[in-house]
Amino acid sequence: MIAAPSSSSGKTTLTCALLRLLQKCGKVPVSFKCGPDFIDPMFHQRVLNLNSCNLDSFFCTDEQVRLLFKNCFLEAGADCAVIEGVMGLFDGLAGKSLTASSYDIAKITETPILLVIDCTGLSRSVVPLVKGFLDYDRQNSSGAGNLIKGVFLNKASKSQFELLKPQIEEECGVRVCGYLQKNTESVWQSRHLGLILPSEIKALHDQIEVTANLLSDTLDFSILEDFMHATLPLTVPCDSKKSNQLKSKVIAVARDEAFCFYYRENLRLLEEAGAHLKFFSPLHDSSLPSDAKGILLGGGYPELHASCLQENASMRASIKSAVKNGISLLAECGGFMYLQNKISCSVSEESSFEMCGALEGECRNTGKLVRFGYADFSSNSIVPGAKNGFSVKGHEFHYFDSTNNGSAFTAQKPLSQRSWQCMVQSEKMLAGFPHLYYRSCPDLCDWFLKSCEEG
C-alpha cells in the first residue's frame, strides 16, 4: 500500500510510476484505490490498461473487501498488487475512527504499507514524524507488529535522502527504500472534486514513463521485495457466482468527458443481474440507444461541459422523452444535475445553461462544499415496485445545490447526529446527489432491473 500522512503527498504520482516500473520489470500488477474516489483509479487505468478497483470498508464488510481484493487479483492474472491510500493513513469515519481509513484496508487485506513522506520544507523533523506513525501503527495493529514496513521520501533531493535515510533507519527501525526529486512536469493540478482528469493532461503517458525511469534509479527494489508478500486471504472462498440470466435488459450508461464517475463494482453487479450495458455520450451522440430499457447517468463534471451539453439539443430531448414515457432511470450527482431544467455554473454570473428538463429544478454553483463524505441513505416510505424500502451506503461530494434535491430518502452521517433529506424517487426512477454503492443494497439493483422489464 502506498500511503501518506496527508493528502497531496504524491501518492497518485508514486503509485502510477511504481505500477509502470513493475510492468517494465516484467511483473503483472493489479491496482486498487482505498475509499470512494473515482478519479485516481482513472490514472491507474491509463498506466495498466486495466480497471482499477475501489476497496472501501464503509461500503463493504471486511469479508467483502477481502473477497473483492482476491477476485480482482485473480481476474487480472496478477502477480503483485499496489493499493493507493486515501487522505492520511489513519483518517477514517468522521475524523474519529479508523474504519474506512487506508490503515483499515491494510489490516483487512494484510497488506504492508510504504509510508510516503513529502519532504518539502522538512529535514530532521521527518524522524519524529515517522516515529509517531510507527508508534500509532503498533498500537492499532492488533498485536501483529507494524504494518508500516518501509518509508519513501518524496520531493526530496539526493542530499536530503542521503542525510535522512540513516537517521530514520537507526532511530525508527524501519527501512527507507527510496526517493523522488520534485518534478514540476509531473505535478498534476487539482480542482474542486480532486485531480483533473487524466484525459485533460497532455502527454500523461510520457510523464509517467519519465517518472518511472527516475524511480528505477532512486528506488531500492530489493527492499520493496523484502516486505512485499502474498496478501490473498486464502481462507475466503473465491466468488465464482456468475449470472445465468440472458443479458436482455439493455441499460444505456452515460460515459464521456462529462459523465465518468462509476464504481467498477456497480457496473459489474448490474451485469451479474442480467443487464447488458451500452455506453453512450450525452456530449457527442444524438440520442439514446434505441433498444435501451433503462438509463444510468453517473457523476462527473457536467458543469465543465455545460455549453456543449446545451448545444446537443437532440440528446436532451431524447432523454426527456424517454423519462416522460416511463423509462427506468438511476442518476447520481452530475447525472442528476443534467436531468434538471438548468445549470448555473458560475457563482458570480447569472448565466445558465439548458439541460434535459426531465426533472423540475435548477442547479447552481455555491462556491463551497454543500455536502461531503459518507452517509447511509434510507428510503422514507415503501418504494413503489419494491416490497420494502431501501437502505444503501454511499457518499456525497459536490459544490452545486438544487432547488429540487428531493425528499424520498433520509441521509444519516455515520458517527454523527447530522442528517438531511435527499433523492427524487418514483416507481421507475431514483435520482439525487448521492453516489450509491450498489453491493451495500442488492435489492436496489433488483428493483431497477425489474422496473426495466416492465417498461
NULUMBA-585130 format. One line per 5 residues: for each residue x, y, z of C-alpha. Coordinates in Angstrom, 2 decimals. Example, Ala and Ser with C-alpha at 12.3 -4.5 7.8 and 13.67 -1.06 7.14 Angstrom:
<rs>
12.30 -4.50 7.80  13.67 -1.06 7.14
</rs>
This chain:
<rs>
0.00 0.00 0.00  1.15 3.50 -0.90  0.01 5.70 1.99  1.00 9.05 3.47  0.43 11.32 6.49
-1.86 13.56 4.42  -3.40 14.26 1.06  -1.27 15.96 -1.61  1.81 13.98 -0.60  2.30 12.46 -4.05
0.55 9.11 -3.59  -1.02 9.02 -7.05  2.19 10.02 -8.85  4.21 7.41 -6.98  1.54 4.74 -7.44
1.40 5.27 -11.20  5.20 5.34 -11.51  5.56 2.19 -9.41  2.88 0.37 -11.42  4.66 1.28 -14.64
8.04 0.26 -13.19  6.62 -3.11 -12.15  5.40 -3.62 -15.70  8.80 -2.69 -17.11  10.36 -5.26 -14.76
8.16 -8.00 -16.24  5.61 -8.08 -13.41  1.84 -8.24 -13.85  0.45 -5.76 -11.33  -3.14 -5.01 -10.42
-4.18 -1.77 -8.73  -6.69 -0.69 -6.12  -7.79 2.57 -4.53  -8.87 2.99 -0.91  -12.11 4.83 -0.36
-14.79 6.26 -2.64  -12.59 8.23 -5.04  -13.44 7.99 -8.76  -10.55 9.93 -10.30  -7.38 8.26 -9.01
-8.41 4.84 -10.40  -8.62 6.50 -13.83  -4.90 7.28 -13.56  -4.16 3.63 -12.71  -6.24 2.54 -15.69
-4.20 4.78 -18.00  -0.99 3.07 -16.83  -2.17 -0.54 -16.79  -4.93 -0.53 -19.37  -6.92 -2.35 -16.68
-9.82 -1.40 -14.49  -8.73 -0.31 -11.04  -10.99 -1.25 -8.15  -12.10 0.63 -5.02  -11.67 -1.03 -1.64
-13.88 0.59 0.98  -14.70 -0.74 4.43  -17.62 1.63 4.93  -19.34 0.35 1.80  -18.39 -3.30 2.42
-17.89 -5.75 5.25  -14.34 -6.94 5.95  -15.07 -10.25 4.24  -16.47 -8.49 1.19  -13.33 -6.33 0.98
-11.10 -9.43 1.11  -13.23 -11.22 -1.45  -13.23 -8.24 -3.80  -9.46 -7.90 -3.44  -8.89 -11.57 -4.16
-11.27 -11.78 -7.11  -9.83 -8.70 -8.83  -6.31 -10.05 -8.28  -7.18 -13.40 -9.80  -9.19 -11.97 -12.70
-6.23 -9.80 -13.69  -3.87 -12.79 -13.64  -1.66 -10.60 -11.45  1.47 -11.50 -9.54  1.53 -8.33 -7.40
-0.85 -5.63 -6.23  -0.49 -1.95 -5.40  -3.14 -0.22 -3.30  -3.22 3.58 -3.27  -4.32 5.01 0.06
-6.76 7.86 0.63  -6.16 11.07 2.61  -3.87 10.46 5.59  -3.09 6.88 6.60  -5.24 6.90 9.76
-8.06 9.16 8.52  -11.34 7.26 8.88  -15.04 7.84 9.52  -15.99 11.25 10.87  -12.36 12.02 11.67
-12.61 9.91 14.84  -12.47 6.29 13.72  -10.00 4.09 11.85  -12.89 2.44 10.00  -12.73 3.18 6.25
-9.19 4.53 6.56  -6.28 3.38 4.44  -4.92 1.70 7.55  -8.16 -0.24 7.99  -7.91 -1.57 4.42
-4.26 -2.54 5.00  -5.28 -4.51 8.11  -8.18 -6.22 6.38  -6.11 -7.27 3.36  -2.90 -7.87 5.38
-1.01 -5.51 3.10  2.37 -3.98 4.04  2.46 -0.19 3.94  5.02 2.05 2.27  4.75 5.42 4.05
5.36 8.31 1.65  6.70 11.47 3.26  6.52 14.79 1.42  9.86 16.32 2.40  9.06 19.84 1.23
10.30 22.17 3.97  11.42 19.26 6.19  14.76 17.93 7.32  15.33 16.11 10.61  11.68 16.66 11.57
10.96 13.69 9.32  12.37 11.41 12.04  9.80 12.14 14.81  7.07 12.18 12.16  7.94 8.65 11.08
8.44 7.52 14.67  4.98 8.78 15.65  3.32 6.96 12.77  5.13 3.74 13.65  4.09 4.01 17.30
0.45 4.60 16.40  0.61 1.75 13.90  1.92 -0.62 16.57  -0.82 0.40 19.00  -3.55 -0.39 16.46
-2.23 -3.46 14.66  -3.95 -5.95 16.99  -0.65 -7.40 18.10  0.61 -8.08 14.58  3.50 -5.64 14.79
3.97 -2.79 12.38  2.11 -2.76 9.08  4.34 0.13 8.01  7.30 -1.74 6.56  9.10 1.00 4.67
9.46 4.73 4.13  9.75 6.62 0.87  10.90 10.24 0.68  9.03 12.28 -1.92  10.06 15.70 -3.25
13.46 15.14 -1.70  16.87 15.88 -3.14  19.58 13.26 -3.28  21.44 15.03 -0.47  18.26 15.08 1.67
17.81 11.37 1.10  21.43 10.59 1.99  21.13 12.70 5.13  17.79 11.36 6.35  17.97 7.68 5.39
20.48 6.62 8.10  18.77 8.74 10.75  15.34 7.26 10.05  16.62 3.69 9.89  18.69 3.98 13.07
16.18 5.86 15.22  12.92 4.42 13.89  13.93 0.88 12.98  12.28 1.00 9.55  13.93 0.82 6.15
13.98 3.74 3.74  13.68 2.35 0.26  14.00 5.36 -2.00  13.16 8.90 -3.00  11.92 11.08 -5.85
13.04 14.60 -6.52  10.42 17.26 -7.17  9.43 17.15 -10.83  7.26 20.09 -11.83  6.38 18.45 -15.16
4.58 15.62 -13.33  2.71 17.77 -10.83  -0.95 17.19 -11.72  -3.30 20.01 -10.86  -6.46 19.67 -8.81
-9.93 21.18 -8.97  -12.90 21.11 -6.61  -13.51 17.33 -6.79  -9.86 16.20 -6.84  -7.20 15.84 -9.51
-8.04 16.99 -13.01  -8.98 14.05 -15.21  -6.23 12.04 -16.92  -7.74 12.84 -20.32  -7.05 16.52 -19.69
-3.32 16.10 -19.07  -1.15 16.44 -22.15  1.49 13.75 -22.58  0.38 11.91 -19.44  1.90 8.63 -20.62
5.21 10.35 -21.24  5.15 11.96 -17.80  4.51 8.63 -16.10  7.22 6.97 -18.20  9.74 9.65 -17.20
8.81 9.33 -13.52  9.04 5.53 -13.68  12.52 5.81 -15.20  13.56 8.21 -12.44  12.14 5.82 -9.86
14.16 2.94 -11.30  17.31 4.87 -10.32  16.17 6.01 -6.87  14.17 3.04 -5.55  15.91 0.13 -3.87
13.69 -2.56 -5.35  15.25 -5.28 -3.18  13.94 -3.57 -0.04  10.49 -3.33 -1.54  10.55 -7.01 -2.47
11.64 -7.92 1.05  8.42 -6.74 2.60  6.08 -7.46 -0.29  4.35 -10.78 0.27  1.30 -12.71 -0.79
-1.73 -10.99 0.71  -4.51 -13.11 -0.75  -6.84 -14.15 2.10  -6.87 -17.82 1.22  -9.45 -18.59 3.91
-12.01 -16.61 1.91  -13.52 -18.65 -0.93  -13.32 -17.22 -4.41  -16.66 -15.88 -5.60  -17.42 -17.96 -8.66
-21.03 -16.81 -8.90  -21.95 -15.98 -12.48  -25.24 -14.77 -13.82  -27.27 -17.40 -15.62  -29.68 -14.81 -16.91
-29.66 -13.69 -20.50  -28.42 -10.12 -20.69  -31.59 -8.91 -22.33  -32.13 -5.74 -20.32  -30.23 -3.06 -22.22
-29.09 -0.26 -19.91  -27.82 2.92 -21.55  -24.86 4.15 -19.48  -23.66 7.73 -20.00  -19.89 7.77 -20.34
-17.81 10.59 -21.79  -15.80 13.61 -20.63  -18.77 14.97 -18.67  -20.01 11.73 -17.08  -17.31 9.31 -15.99
-17.72 8.60 -12.25  -18.67 4.94 -11.92  -17.69 2.24 -9.47  -16.48 -0.82 -11.32  -18.38 -2.99 -8.86
-21.67 -1.20 -9.53  -21.45 -1.94 -13.23  -20.35 -5.49 -12.53  -23.31 -6.10 -10.23  -25.73 -4.86 -12.89
-24.16 -7.23 -15.41  -24.30 -10.14 -12.97  -28.01 -9.44 -12.51  -28.61 -9.69 -16.24  -28.04 -6.19 -17.62
-26.42 -5.54 -20.97  -24.60 -2.21 -20.68  -24.48 0.06 -23.71  -22.38 3.18 -23.31  -23.45 6.44 -24.90
-22.30 10.06 -24.82  -24.61 12.92 -23.84  -21.98 15.20 -25.38  -21.41 13.54 -28.75  -24.35 11.22 -29.55
-27.67 12.48 -30.87  -29.95 10.09 -28.98  -30.15 7.19 -26.55  -29.56 3.64 -27.80  -32.85 2.69 -29.43
-33.19 -0.58 -27.50  -32.49 0.87 -24.04  -34.84 -0.24 -21.28  -33.09 1.82 -18.62  -30.69 4.73 -18.21
-27.74 5.11 -15.84  -26.47 8.69 -15.52  -23.33 8.74 -13.40  -21.50 11.65 -11.87  -18.75 13.72 -13.39
-18.26 17.31 -14.48  -21.32 18.45 -16.46  -20.56 22.00 -15.32  -17.33 21.99 -17.33  -19.21 20.96 -20.47
-22.49 22.76 -19.88  -22.35 24.72 -23.13  -21.79 21.57 -25.21  -24.50 19.70 -23.32  -26.88 22.55 -24.03
-25.96 22.57 -27.72  -26.76 18.86 -28.04  -30.50 19.54 -28.01  -31.38 16.24 -29.68  -29.83 14.20 -26.86
-31.54 16.31 -24.22  -34.85 15.82 -25.99  -34.21 12.08 -26.31  -33.65 11.70 -22.57  -36.59 13.93 -21.64
-38.89 11.96 -23.91  -37.65 8.61 -22.56  -38.23 9.72 -18.96  -41.68 11.07 -19.82  -42.55 7.73 -21.43
-41.56 5.84 -18.28  -38.05 4.51 -18.91  -36.26 3.23 -15.79  -33.58 5.60 -14.53  -30.79 5.87 -11.97
-28.98 9.21 -11.78  -26.25 10.39 -9.43  -24.79 13.84 -8.77  -23.70 15.18 -12.19  -26.29 12.97 -13.88
-28.95 14.32 -11.51  -27.93 17.86 -12.41  -28.15 17.06 -16.13  -31.74 15.81 -15.76  -32.96 19.13 -14.39
-34.01 22.30 -16.20  -30.88 24.41 -15.91  -27.34 24.61 -14.54  -25.77 27.88 -13.42  -22.04 27.17 -13.42
-20.67 30.43 -12.02  -21.14 31.77 -8.52  -20.89 35.37 -9.68  -22.58 35.30 -13.10  -26.29 34.93 -13.77
-25.85 32.96 -16.99  -27.28 29.44 -17.05  -27.43 26.51 -19.46  -30.42 24.47 -20.53  -30.31 20.81 -19.52
-32.79 17.96 -20.12  -35.80 19.30 -18.25  -36.78 15.74 -17.34  -36.91 16.84 -13.68  -38.11 20.15 -12.36
-35.34 22.10 -10.70  -32.30 24.28 -11.29  -28.75 23.66 -10.08  -26.32 26.40 -9.12  -22.69 26.58 -8.11
-22.49 27.58 -4.44  -18.72 28.11 -4.48  -18.28 25.82 -1.48  -18.83 22.22 -0.45  -22.52 21.64 0.11
-22.19 18.12 1.49  -19.18 15.87 1.79  -18.49 12.34 2.93  -20.08 9.00 3.70  -23.72 8.51 4.64
-26.37 5.84 5.00  -29.34 6.56 2.73  -32.71 5.11 3.79  -35.99 5.48 1.92  -38.68 7.29 3.87
-41.57 5.13 2.67  -42.34 1.90 0.85  -40.78 2.13 -2.58  -43.22 1.75 -5.50  -42.43 -1.54 -7.21
-40.40 -2.90 -4.27  -41.52 -4.91 -1.25  -39.64 -2.76 1.23  -37.75 0.47 1.38  -34.04 0.67 0.65
-31.08 1.26 2.93  -27.94 1.84 0.89  -24.48 3.21 1.60  -22.91 5.96 -0.40  -21.29 9.36 -0.27
-21.82 12.94 -1.38  -19.19 15.37 -2.65  -20.49 18.40 -4.53  -20.29 22.17 -4.74  -23.63 22.51 -6.53
-27.06 22.61 -4.97  -30.53 22.29 -6.47  -33.93 23.84 -5.99  -35.19 20.23 -6.06  -32.92 17.97 -4.01
-35.80 15.61 -3.28  -37.01 14.14 0.00  -37.58 10.45 -0.70  -34.59 9.38 1.41  -33.01 10.37 4.70
-29.22 10.63 4.71  -27.53 9.87 8.02  -23.88 10.67 8.59  -22.00 7.83 10.38  -20.91 8.53 13.96
-22.85 11.77 13.83  -26.27 13.22 14.56  -26.33 15.04 11.24  -28.99 14.04 8.72  -30.84 15.56 5.77
-33.48 14.78 3.18  -32.49 13.91 -0.38  -33.31 11.96 -3.57  -36.20 12.09 -6.00  -37.98 8.77 -6.45
-40.89 7.43 -8.44  -41.93 3.92 -9.44  -39.15 3.72 -12.06  -36.69 6.47 -11.14  -34.18 7.23 -8.41
-32.13 10.40 -8.78  -30.14 12.62 -6.45  -26.77 13.96 -5.47  -25.59 10.82 -3.58  -23.21 8.35 -5.21
-24.53 4.93 -4.16  -22.63 1.66 -3.72  -24.99 -1.00 -5.05  -23.47 -4.02 -3.29  -24.48 -2.49 0.03
-28.09 -2.94 -1.10  -28.50 -5.57 -3.87  -32.28 -5.07 -3.67  -31.73 -1.71 -5.34  -30.32 -3.38 -8.46
-33.11 -5.94 -8.45  -35.71 -3.17 -8.26  -34.05 -1.20 -11.07  -33.76 -4.14 -13.44  -37.27 -5.37 -12.62
-38.61 -1.93 -13.48  -36.77 -2.20 -16.82  -38.67 -5.41 -17.60  -41.94 -3.65 -17.00  -41.16 -0.89 -19.47
</rs>
